[in-house]
Each structure stands twice: as structure tokens, then as C-alpha cells.
Amino acid sequence: MGISPSRKFAWTWRVKEDQLEAYVDLHLNPWPEVLAEHTQAGIRNYSIFQQGNQFFYCFECDDPDAAFKYIADSEVCQRWNAITSGMVEGSFDFNEPQPIVPMREVFYLK
């Protein structure tokens, strides 16, 4: 019996300490058009969890490469990412070769 992978995609990021409150506030009150663009990109069941300045992101998507291309080409997501990129240790620039380093899934209970 092998483990079949899920359609989940996960990664972590650290948010800069001086940007923590603003970052959380943005995500507690996301722009409706950003949410719509993520849905249009094929992203679903998206969650973000926080512990201190460490954030864990997880969503489901049938084609993450296509979803990331859609997000990279979205004007509203570019505006959002321009703000949030300055808040994280890393970048939300989806035009970079690998802006997000995905975590390896080692267990999935369906």
C-alpha cells in the first residue's frame, strides 16, 4: 500500500518582526478581489497558520504551476504582493524562478 499524494501545496515563511501586526491585519481583512483571483487561479481550501513570526501556508490546487502563473499575471495580486513582499523574509514575486519553496508531503490521510 503506497501513499498517494494529495493536491495540497504547503510552504513556510517568516515575517519581519516590525511588520508582523500589519501582515496579520492584511490577512484578517484581505482584499475581496485578491480572494477572487486566487479562486479563479484554481486555488481552494487555502489556510495560513501563525506561530510567532513563522507562518505556514497550505492550499489545494490541481495545477500549482498554472495557478502561480495566473497570480503572477494578475494586476491586483501584483499590487498585494508588492506590499507583502516587503513584510516577509523572502519575496512574493511570482515572476521569480521559485518564489516559494514547497514542502515535501510525507503523509496524507484522506
C-alpha positions in Angstrom: 0.0 0.0 0.0 1.7 3.2 -1.2 1.0 6.8 -0.2 -0.7 8.7 -2.9 0.0 12.4 -2.8 -2.8 14.9 -2.1 -3.4 18.0 -4.2 -2.1 20.1 -1.3 0.7 22.6 -1.6 2.5 24.0 1.5 5.4 26.2 2.5 6.5 28.4 5.3 7.8 32.0 5.6 9.0 34.2 8.4 7.5 37.7 8.6 9.8 40.5 9.7 9.1 41.3 13.4 8.4 45.0 12.7 5.9 44.0 10.0 4.0 41.3 12.0 1.0 43.3 13.0 0.4 44.9 9.6 0.9 41.5 7.9 -1.7 39.8 10.1 -4.1 42.7 9.7 -3.9 42.4 5.9 -4.7 38.7 6.1 -7.6 39.2 8.6 -9.1 41.7 6.1 -8.0 40.5 2.7 -9.0 42.4 -0.4 -12.0 40.7 -2.0 -10.5 41.0 -5.5 -7.4 39.1 -4.3 -9.5 36.3 -3.0 -11.5 36.2 -6.2 -8.2 36.0 -8.2 -6.9 33.1 -6.1 -10.2 31.3 -6.7 -10.0 32.0 -10.4 -6.5 30.6 -10.4 -7.8 27.3 -9.1 -6.7 27.6 -5.5 -9.0 26.3 -2.9 -9.1 25.4 0.8 -6.3 28.0 1.5 -5.2 28.3 5.1 -2.5 30.3 6.8 -1.4 29.5 10.3 0.8 31.6 12.6 3.2 30.9 15.4 5.2 34.0 16.4 6.6 35.4 13.1 6.6 31.9 11.4 3.7 31.3 9.0 2.6 28.1 7.5 0.6 28.2 4.2 -1.4 25.4 2.7 -3.9 25.2 -0.1 -5.3 22.7 -2.6 -4.8 23.1 -6.3 -4.9 20.8 -9.3 -2.2 22.7 -11.2 0.0 24.9 -8.9 2.3 26.0 -11.9 -0.7 27.3 -13.8 -2.1 28.9 -10.6 1.2 30.7 -9.9 1.3 31.9 -13.5 -2.2 33.3 -13.2 -1.3 35.0 -9.9 1.9 36.4 -11.4 -0.1 37.9 -14.3 -2.8 39.4 -12.1 -2.6 43.2 -11.6 -4.4 43.1 -8.3 -2.2 40.3 -7.0 0.9 42.2 -8.1 -0.2 45.1 -6.0 -0.9 42.9 -3.0 2.4 41.1 -3.4 4.3 44.4 -3.7 3.0 45.2 -0.2 3.5 41.8 1.4 6.9 41.1 -0.2 8.4 43.8 1.9 7.0 42.2 5.0 8.4 38.7 4.7 12.0 37.3 4.7 11.9 36.4 1.1 9.6 37.5 -1.7 6.1 37.0 -3.0 7.3 37.9 -6.6 5.7 35.1 -8.6 7.8 36.1 -11.6 11.0 34.9 -9.8 12.2 31.4 -10.8 11.0 29.9 -7.5 9.4 32.4 -5.1 8.0 29.7 -2.9 9.9 26.6 -1.9 7.3 23.9 -1.5 7.4 21.5 1.4 7.5 17.8 0.8 4.4 15.9 1.7 5.3 12.8 3.7 1.8 11.9 5.0 -1.8 12.3 3.8 -4.9 10.8 5.5 -7.8 11.1 3.1 
